[in-house]
Amino acid sequence: MSEIAKTTQPGEGAGTEGAVERSFETPGAVRLRVENASGRVEIETHDAPTTDVRVVAIGRSAGELVAGARITERTTSRGHEVVVEIPQGRGKARFWSGDGSAVGVSVRVPPDAELDVSTASASVGAAGAYRAANIKTASGEIVLGYVAGEVRVRTASGALDLEAAGDVVDVQSASGDVRVGVASVGGKVTTASGDVDLGRAGQLMRIHSASGDVRVGEALEGARVETVSGDQRIERASGGDYILRTVSGDILVAVVPGALIRFDTGSMSGRVSTDIEVEPDRPADTGGDARGPELLIQAKTVSGDITVTRAGG
């Protein structure tokens, strides 16, 4: 199928001084791609078959960048692709930042759009529901609403706050904190010094952190967590295998009532404790009420403490 491209060239488009505005008819599937180094990227969904773009100068010397913004709409066999590219100036690296060059990009898209955003220090905010999200930034903060599909984030020091994902979550961060409300299909989070806070994981979640602390509110099908000095806290283990490793961090696992637990825990110099009655052999099946979920807790640490307890009902 042929592709039809509609492009706003530098200097075109309606708007006031220091701002460019464009609107495209985009019924059906929409893929939005934004490149903006410094400033902010704000995206929201609306109940209209259009994609509305506004680019505005925030920094004192950003007017030239706004005037040179390239805004493109292309119709393909898969739907519509809207691209917003902010130029980075002559003789500069592809991504550079500074208050004077800050540009604000605001976009309204139909629900279920796919996001592909790249920034350096610009913050990214996306309110509403989206089909998928791929975000790359150096130091910009990221706030995402509900994403039905896969979420892929790469950041250095920018923090991530994700409301919920209906598919796999794949996050890599150096020092930025990561907060995910719900990861329905599990996934992987890797950080160096950032903390990880996961509200609920529907499937196996893998988390790796050096010095950051890790908290999982509820895990339905297990978790694999590795830290060096960061503490690990599983507040409600509901099923599956929990493979937990740390050097000096503490580990706490709270297990749902009625679960059958297999233990394999150990600490070289730390304390290992539980308030759950431990039996040397597997309990016999009496033929009564169905058992609760079965869990494996394999927790190892060098100098940290390990605690296994019952979660509240």
LOROKE-568227 format. One line per 8 residues: number of its first residue (from 0); their letters; for each residue x, y, z of C-alpha. Coordinates in steps of 0.1 Angstrom, whole numbers, plus 5000, padded with zeros to 4 digits. Example, Ala and Ser with C-alpha at 12.3 -4.5 7.8 and 13.67 -1.06 7.14 Angstrom:
BEGIN
0	as	5123,4955,5078  5137,4989,5071 .
***
This chain:
BEGIN
0	mseiaktt	5000,5000,5000  5013,5035,4992  5021,5059,5020  5009,5095,5022  5031,5119,5041  5020,5153,5054  5048,5175,5068  5051,5208,5085 .
8	qpgegagt	5083,5224,5073  5102,5249,5094  5082,5281,5096  5049,5265,5087  5019,5258,5109  4995,5279,5128  5005,5294,5161  5016,5325,5180 .
16	egaversf	5052,5338,5182  5074,5312,5198  5048,5284,5192  5038,5260,5164  5005,5241,5163  4994,5214,5139  4964,5190,5139  4960,5158,5118 .
24	etpgavrl	4930,5136,5111  4942,5102,5125  4913,5078,5128  4923,5043,5137  4957,5032,5150  4983,5059,5158  5020,5057,5164  5035,5089,5180 .
32	rvenasgr	5073,5094,5178  5088,5125,5196  5124,5136,5198  5131,5165,5222  5163,5169,5241  5155,5196,5267  5123,5208,5282  5092,5186,5285 .
40	veiethda	5070,5162,5265  5034,5161,5276  5010,5136,5260  4973,5129,5268  4945,5110,5251  4912,5125,5240  4880,5112,5225  4886,5125,5190 .
48	pttdvrvv	4900,5110,5158  4927,5137,5156  4963,5141,5168  4970,5177,5179  5005,5189,5183  5018,5221,5200  5054,5231,5202  5064,5261,5223 .
56	aigrsage	5096,5278,5234  5103,5275,5271  5140,5286,5272  5151,5321,5262  5169,5309,5232  5145,5281,5221  5126,5302,5195  5148,5291,5167 .
64	lvagarit	5144,5255,5176  5106,5258,5177  5106,5275,5143  5127,5246,5129  5105,5219,5144  5096,5192,5119  5061,5177,5124  5051,5149,5101 .
72	erttsrgh	5020,5127,5096  5022,5096,5075  4994,5072,5066  5005,5036,5062  4989,5002,5060  4990,5000,5098  4974,5033,5105  4989,5068,5111 .
80	evvveipq	5024,5077,5122  5030,5112,5137  5065,5124,5142  5076,5155,5161  5114,5163,5158  5130,5193,5176  5163,5203,5160  5193,5204,5182 .
88	grgkarfw	5212,5232,5167  5243,5234,5145  5275,5218,5157  5258,5202,5186  5255,5165,5195  5223,5148,5187  5211,5152,5223  5222,5182,5243 .
96	sgdgsavg	5205,5201,5271  5204,5235,5287  5177,5258,5302  5180,5282,5273  5172,5255,5247  5142,5240,5266  5112,5233,5243  5077,5222,5254 .
104	vsvrvppd	5060,5195,5232  5023,5189,5239  5003,5162,5220  4968,5149,5222  4962,5116,5206  4933,5091,5203  4932,5063,5230  4954,5033,5224 .
112	aeldvsta	4982,5051,5206  5017,5037,5206  5044,5059,5220  5081,5062,5210  5098,5091,5229  5135,5101,5230  5149,5129,5252  5180,5140,5271 .
120	sasvgaag	5169,5160,5300  5133,5167,5290  5106,5152,5312  5080,5129,5298  5044,5127,5309  5017,5106,5293  4982,5106,5308  4956,5081,5296 .
128	ayraanik	4957,5046,5281  4982,5035,5254  4989,5005,5232  5026,5003,5239  5054,5026,5251  5091,5029,5243  5109,5057,5262  5146,5067,5262 .
136	tasgeivl	5160,5095,5283  5192,5105,5301  5180,5125,5331  5143,5134,5323  5116,5121,5347  5090,5097,5332  5054,5094,5342  5031,5070,5323 .
144	gyvagevr	4995,5061,5327  4981,5027,5317  4999,5008,5288  4980,4978,5275  5011,4963,5258  5048,4962,5264  5066,4990,5282  5103,4995,5274 .
152	vrtasgal	5122,5022,5293  5159,5031,5291  5171,5059,5315  5203,5070,5333  5192,5092,5362  5156,5099,5353  5129,5084,5376  5101,5062,5362 .
160	dleaagdv	5065,5062,5375  5043,5038,5356  5006,5033,5366  5001,4999,5351  5012,4976,5322  4991,4949,5306  5022,4932,5290  5059,4928,5298 .
168	vdvqsasg	5077,4956,5316  5114,4960,5306  5132,4988,5324  5169,4997,5326  5180,5025,5349  5213,5037,5364  5204,5058,5393  5167,5067,5387 .
176	dvrvgvas	5141,5052,5410  5115,5029,5394  5079,5027,5405  5054,5004,5388  5018,5001,5401  5009,4969,5383  5029,4946,5360  5003,4921,5348 .
184	vggkvtta	5027,4899,5328  5058,4905,5349  5091,4914,5332  5125,4928,5342  5138,4958,5360  5175,4965,5363  5191,4994,5383  5224,5004,5398 .
192	sgdvdlgr	5215,5026,5427  5178,5034,5421  5151,5020,5443  5125,4997,5428  5088,4998,5441  5064,4973,5424  5028,4973,5436  5016,4940,5420 .
200	agqlmrih	5031,4915,5396  5008,4891,5379  5036,4868,5366  5073,4862,5373  5092,4895,5379  5130,4897,5377  5146,4926,5395  5184,4934,5397 .
208	sasgdvrv	5198,4963,5418  5232,4971,5433  5225,4995,5461  5189,5003,5456  5161,4988,5478  5134,4966,5463  5098,4964,5474  5071,4942,5459 .
216	gealegar	5036,4947,5473  5022,4914,5459  5037,4888,5437  5012,4862,5423  5037,4839,5405  5071,4844,5421  5100,4868,5418  5137,4867,5413 .
224	vetvsgdq	5156,4895,5431  5193,4902,5432  5209,4931,5451  5243,4939,5466  5235,4962,5495  5199,4969,5489  5172,4955,5511  5145,4932,5496 .
232	rierasgg	5108,4932,5508  5081,4910,5494  5050,4920,5513  5026,4894,5499  5039,4862,5483  5009,4844,5467  5025,4817,5447  5055,4806,5426 .
240	dyilrtvs	5092,4805,5433  5111,4833,5452  5148,4833,5444  5163,4861,5464  5200,4870,5466  5219,4898,5484  5253,4904,5500  5246,4928,5528 .
248	gdilvavv	5209,4937,5524  5181,4923,5545  5154,4901,5531  5117,4899,5542  5091,4877,5527  5055,4877,5539  5035,4846,5527  4997,4845,5522 .
256	pgalirfd	4978,4824,5547  4973,4787,5539  5003,4784,5516  5025,4754,5516  5061,4767,5518  5094,4750,5509  5124,4768,5526  5159,4771,5514 .
264	tgsmsgrv	5174,4800,5533  5208,4809,5547  5230,4837,5559  5267,4836,5568  5266,4862,5596  5231,4875,5596  5200,4862,5614  5174,4839,5598 .
272	stdievep	5140,4838,5615  5104,4828,5609  5072,4828,5628  5058,4800,5606  5058,4764,5620  5084,4744,5601  5079,4706,5595  5108,4684,5583 .
280	drpadtgg	5085,4664,5559  5058,4674,5535  5024,4673,5552  5002,4644,5542  4972,4651,5520  4942,4643,5543  4917,4646,5515  4901,4676,5532 .
288	dargpell	4898,4711,5519  4920,4720,5489  4954,4732,5498  4965,4767,5493  4992,4777,5469  5027,4761,5470  5057,4784,5473  5095,4780,5472 .
296	iqaktvsg	5115,4805,5491  5152,4803,5483  5168,4833,5501  5206,4837,5505  5226,4865,5520  5262,4870,5533  5257,4894,5562  5220,4905,5560 .
304	ditvtrag	5191,4892,5580  5163,4870,5565  5128,4870,5578  5099,4849,5566  5065,4856,5581  5027,4854,5573  5010,4882,5555  4978,4896,5568 .
312	g	4946,4880,5555 .
***
